[in-house]
Structures are given as C-alpha cells and as structure tokens.
Amino acid sequence: MSAELLILPLGLFVAAFCSGLAGFAFNLIGAGILLHFMTPQSLAPILVLGSLVVQCISLPRVIRSAKWGPLIMPILAGVLGVPIGILVLQVADPDQVGMIVGGLLVAYGGYALSRMALRLKPRHIAGNHWIDKAIGFFSGILGGIGGFSGALPAMWVDLQGLAKDEARARLQPFVTVMQIITAISMAFGGFMTRETGIALLTALPALGLGTWLGLKAYHVIPAQGFRLVLVGLLFLSGISLLL
C-alpha cells in the first residue's frame, strides 16, 4: 500500500485538474494513470469518492445555471444502470470493459479532433429524450464499473453542440448524482474499506489543489477552447485506458 500512497496523490491531482477544467473525466484520467499500480476493485471506490470531493468543490460554480428538467429522466435511467455496473465489477474483468470504453473514446475523440484540425464545422444533432435515457442508463452501468459515468454524456453534449456553460451545467449535476448512487452501491457491495478511507484522506490536498487550478483555467478559456479541451480529454482518456 505504501507504493500506492506515493503515486496516488499525483494521479488524483492530474485527474482533479482535468475535472475542474472540463467538469468531468476525473475517473477516466485517474483510472488511466492509476490502474497501472492498483487493482480495479481497490481503485474504483477511491475514484468515486475522490470524484465526489472534486464535484463538491466545483459544482457550486455551475449549479445556478443547471436545468434539472432535462436531467431527471437520464438520472433515473442511470440509477437503474448502476447496480448492473456493480455486478460487472464483481464478476467480470474490468480491464476488458476499460478497453471497450477506451476504444470508444479514442474513436470519437479522434474523429472530433480531426474535424477541428481540418476546420470542418461540427455536425450537431438535435436533442432526443430517448437518447437521453439510453445515455443515462449506460452511463449508470459504466459508473458502477469504475465511476466512468461522464464519458457518454460528454460525447452527447458535444454532439448536440451545447455552449460552454450549458454543456458543463448538463455534465456536472448528472455526474455528481451518479457518483453518489455509485458510492452508496459500492458501500453495500463491500468495496469501501479502511484502506479506501486512508488513501482518500492522504490525497485530499492534491484533490483540492488540482480542482482549484482546473477551475481557474476553465474561467479563462474561450468557448472554442473549451470544446477542444472536452474532446481532447475524451481522446486522452481513451488512450490512457488502452495503455
């Protein structure tokens, strides 16, 4: 555990900075770094609780602009998906799931970055409540597996072409609620241990500093720069999960 406690604050600092900047990707970035040093079963609860710490720090900045109406059905669908993800975490190989999620993120992130490099206008898709529910359900499953509940919603808000503040106001409340449900489910599933608490306490300063710096960066980047950060983090998150 001593080796884990040395690398853990650094990995969570990087993840907290990215989450403070984009409003998501904490678990994706954290998993990409720390799965090389920890097992998925021991890392998942740390990432979920760490994500909640980050969201508690950053969510008040965007909560006033959040529109809860469009989020209700995706959240309810996500709640149904979380227990399935917990079951997968218990009986399946999370590394294989990480490879699938990583491949999806690399494919979409690479596609979006290529269009940006070629200066092609993004193809916006109109919102759809059935897609919202499906995104919520499968995000709940991914949340139960490792707290990866922000990946699919991030791609969806990008496909809809939502503005910087609106995209973040959609992402953060959803991710926060999913992480709360996932944390409760993991506690009942026996994943929260004394070692989880010790690891999280050790990393609290890194979480706070990383989130604060990420929020500072968020407020100075322009709208187009935010989209670059959004799809760039999706791509890098996918790469980190595949390595």
TAVEN-V59105 format. One record per residue. RES is the residue in one small letter. SS is DSSP state (2 for helix, 1 for strand, 0 for the rest). PHI is phi in radians with two decimals (999 if undefined). Layout:
((RES,SS,PHI) (RES,SS,PHI))
This chain:
((m,0,999) (s,2,-1.09) (a,2,-1.11) (e,2,-1.11) (l,2,-1.21) (l,2,-1.35) (i,2,-1.50) (l,2,-1.04) (p,2,-1.05) (l,2,-1.14) (g,2,-1.10) (l,2,-1.27) (f,2,-1.08) (v,2,-1.08) (a,2,-1.12) (a,2,-1.16) (f,2,-1.08) (c,2,-1.12) (s,2,-1.20) (g,2,-1.10) (l,2,-1.34) (a,2,-1.90) (g,0,1.54) (f,0,-2.73) (a,0,1.44) (f,2,-1.02) (n,2,-1.21) (l,2,-1.11) (i,2,-1.17) (g,2,-1.06) (a,2,-1.14) (g,2,-1.05) (i,2,-1.49) (l,2,-1.59) (l,0,-1.15) (h,0,-1.30) (f,0,-2.13) (m,0,-2.34) (t,0,-1.34) (p,2,-1.01) (q,2,-1.16) (s,2,-1.44) (l,2,-1.40) (a,2,-0.94) (p,2,-1.15) (i,2,-1.13) (l,2,-1.17) (v,2,-1.12) (l,2,-1.20) (g,2,-1.10) (s,2,-1.09) (l,2,-1.12) (v,2,-1.05) (v,2,-1.09) (q,2,-1.17) (c,2,-1.09) (i,2,-1.35) (s,2,-1.67) (l,2,-1.06) (p,2,-0.98) (r,2,-1.24) (v,0,-2.14) (i,2,-1.11) (r,2,-1.21) (s,2,-1.63) (a,0,-1.28) (k,0,-1.90) (w,0,-1.34) (g,2,-0.93) (p,2,-1.19) (l,2,-1.64) (i,2,-1.07) (m,2,-1.17) (p,2,-1.04) (i,2,-1.18) (l,2,-1.08) (a,2,-1.13) (g,2,-1.13) (v,2,-1.05) (l,2,-1.21) (g,2,-1.43) (v,2,-1.01) (p,2,-1.03) (i,2,-1.14) (g,2,-1.11) (i,2,-1.07) (l,2,-1.10) (v,2,-1.06) (l,2,-1.06) (q,2,-1.40) (v,2,-2.02) (a,0,-1.90) (d,0,-1.61) (p,2,-1.07) (d,2,-1.08) (q,2,-1.15) (v,2,-1.11) (g,2,-1.05) (m,2,-1.13) (i,2,-1.15) (v,2,-1.09) (g,2,-1.06) (g,2,-1.10) (l,2,-1.11) (l,2,-1.16) (v,2,-1.13) (a,2,-1.10) (y,2,-1.24) (g,2,-1.06) (g,2,-1.12) (y,2,-1.10) (a,2,-1.16) (l,2,-1.15) (s,2,-1.11) (r,2,-1.13) (m,2,-1.18) (a,2,-1.13) (l,0,-1.49) (r,0,1.04) (l,0,-1.60) (k,0,-1.15) (p,0,-1.13) (r,0,-1.53) (h,0,-1.50) (i,0,-2.00) (a,0,-1.15) (g,0,-1.09) (n,0,-2.57) (h,2,-1.21) (w,2,-1.23) (i,2,-1.15) (d,2,-0.98) (k,2,-1.17) (a,2,-1.12) (i,2,-1.05) (g,2,-1.09) (f,2,-1.10) (f,2,-1.22) (s,2,-1.19) (g,2,-1.10) (i,2,-1.08) (l,2,-1.13) (g,2,-1.13) (g,2,-1.16) (i,2,-1.24) (g,2,-2.82) (g,0,1.37) (f,0,-1.53) (s,0,-1.29) (g,2,-1.59) (a,2,-1.14) (l,2,-1.16) (p,2,-1.06) (a,2,-1.12) (m,2,-1.16) (w,2,-1.20) (v,2,-1.17) (d,2,-1.22) (l,2,-1.11) (q,0,-1.40) (g,0,1.21) (l,0,-1.20) (a,0,-1.16) (k,2,-0.88) (d,2,-1.25) (e,2,-1.18) (a,2,-1.07) (r,2,-1.19) (a,2,-1.18) (r,2,-1.42) (l,2,-1.23) (q,2,-1.13) (p,2,-1.06) (f,2,-1.08) (v,2,-1.05) (t,2,-1.08) (v,2,-1.09) (m,2,-1.09) (q,2,-1.21) (i,2,-1.10) (i,2,-1.09) (t,2,-1.13) (a,2,-1.07) (i,2,-1.10) (s,2,-1.12) (m,2,-1.15) (a,2,-1.10) (f,2,-1.19) (g,0,-1.43) (g,0,1.47) (f,0,-1.48) (m,0,-1.44) (t,0,-2.18) (r,2,-1.07) (e,2,-1.12) (t,2,-1.07) (g,2,-1.11) (i,2,-1.09) (a,2,-1.08) (l,2,-1.17) (l,2,-1.07) (t,2,-1.08) (a,2,-1.64) (l,2,-0.98) (p,2,-1.05) (a,2,-1.14) (l,2,-1.11) (g,2,-1.14) (l,2,-1.16) (g,2,-1.07) (t,2,-1.13) (w,2,-1.07) (l,2,-1.16) (g,2,-1.10) (l,2,-1.13) (k,2,-1.05) (a,2,-1.16) (y,2,-1.03) (h,0,-1.30) (v,0,-1.88) (i,0,-1.46) (p,0,-1.29) (a,2,-1.04) (q,2,-1.16) (g,2,-1.13) (f,2,-1.14) (r,2,-1.11) (l,2,-1.08) (v,2,-1.09) (l,2,-1.03) (v,2,-1.28) (g,2,-1.12) (l,2,-1.20) (l,2,-1.04) (f,2,-1.13) (l,2,-1.15) (s,2,-1.08) (g,2,-1.12) (i,2,-1.03) (s,2,-1.12) (l,2,-1.32) (l,2,-1.44) (l,0,-1.32))
